[in-house]
């Protein structure tokens, strides 16, 4: 297996590639086209990553699922980022394809699992079983096909039905290189309005030229990392360590014991 296609190799590398090293918070595609308004990693996350004594444990992994209609360019988008290649010959994804990308975020190793799901109806029952546990949901549509855009709310509903948490949501339009400037502006405006209704962050990219692809994935990784570390810190703050770091007990609120009331002469026996 080629090193570039080995998930194990990427996860065990000593250091991420320089374009996967993130120390400043990535900006959105449009500041008006995102529900995620934070401009930097949270204070809690920066303190956790800069502490001389590690306050985090285990391998940092988040799961991102890519959904959308057939032939909108999900696989091309993933391949452009993971392998720096573009293949114009369409090959339908059967079930699910899986990639792992290693990042170093604030000098902390972080792995993003990328699940590229099939858009064909006959594979949907297989692909939907992989929706669970997603930290990021990426709904992909073709900028040259308004029909694929209109199906995006349905894809999002199916993904959210399979997840009990609150994943970050992205609406990504592909094939930007095929759009004329005037037509693109109209489609972009329509897509941004839909993204707002979906509670999603909008991006427009081109897998052929690579325009916006790296920025999109770095943004996804940074938001997922910030959320992951924040959740871990919150979980640790609700636990008390006993003896060593190997044993933790969750704090449970103590119920005060009410004193028994003394019976007066009027109490019945």
PyMOL commands that set and color helices and strands:
alter all, ss='L'
color gray80, all
select helices_A, chain A and resi 3-5+7-12+18-20+43-50+74-83+121-130+146-150+152-161+176-178+181-198+213-237
alter helices_A, ss='H'
color red, helices_A
select strands_A, chain A and resi 21-22+61-68+96-105+108-117+136-142+168-174+201-204+239-241+248-250
alter strands_A, ss='S'
color yellow, strands_A
deselect
rebuild
show_as cartoon
